[in-house]
Amino acid sequence: QITLKESGPTLVKPTQTLTLTCTFSGFSLSTSGVGVGWIRQPPGKALEWLALIYWDDDKRYSPSLKSRLTITKDTSKNQVVLTMTNMDPVDTATYYCAHSATLLYDPWGQGTLVTVSS
Amino acid sequence: DIQLTQSPSFLSASVGDRVTITCRASQGISSYLAWYQQKPGKAPKLLIYAASTLQSGVPSRFSGSGSGTEFTLTISSLQPEDFATYYCQQLNSYPPFGGGTKVEIK
């Protein structure tokens, strides 16, 4: 059974850097074809894809957010970390990580709400 | 970029109704389309992939069809647990997700 869980701060100040950790079990990020992605959802709004890291350390980023995002993995710890710089109130959202195979996202973590406010 | 446009963005329906949601791609994406269901306060769940293949465990009242630029998600007989928001996702390009369709109780 694959499970994922997001962790990190619930509140960040504008201009700060957000660091979120996705801790997973039930699969290995060293298995060919496997990836972990990050998707966010502002309150009441649609899903927005952020980034994806593959088993071979290939990384993909949302073009509109690429300059602010970094995704890394620690295979030995079964963790994927997403950092987003220069946070703004518009970045307030629930942030999800999800297991990915062939670019499908399944399953997802429960999500973590991050509020950006001074 | 390939844009996905879902319609309607909101629909009101009754239990037992047949419901159809459309997802249109700005360019052809073959059958590289998936559908997700998201209930309030919960993470999205994969329903359908490759436009028409039901994910394991998904009830058979859900079906998907289409290829190229037009796709549909159909719920043959709406059940109380199906009231949710549905998103399409294309696997070809960015941005991957459509804007969502919220299905509410009439």
Chai-1 contact restraints between the chains, C-beta under 6 A:
chainA,res_idxA,chainB,res_idxB,connection_type,confidence,min_distance_angstrom,max_distance_angstrom,comment,restraint_id
A,A46,B,G99,contact,1.0,0.0,6.0,A-B,restraint_1
A,A46,B,G100,contact,1.0,0.0,6.0,A-B,restraint_2
A,L47,B,Y87,contact,1.0,0.0,6.0,A-B,restraint_3
A,L47,B,F97,contact,1.0,0.0,6.0,A-B,restraint_4
A,W49,B,P96,contact,1.0,0.0,6.0,A-B,restraint_5
A,Y96,B,A43,contact,1.0,0.0,6.0,A-B,restraint_6
A,L103,B,L91,contact,1.0,0.0,6.0,A-B,restraint_7
A,L104,B,A34,contact,1.0,0.0,6.0,A-B,restraint_8
A,L104,B,Y49,contact,1.0,0.0,6.0,A-B,restraint_9
A,D106,B,L46,contact,1.0,0.0,6.0,A-B,restraint_10
A,W108,B,A43,contact,1.0,0.0,6.0,A-B,restraint_11
A,W108,B,P44,contact,1.0,0.0,6.0,A-B,restraint_12
A,Q110,B,A43,contact,1.0,0.0,6.0,A-B,restraint_13
A,G111,B,A43,contact,1.0,0.0,6.0,A-B,restraint_14
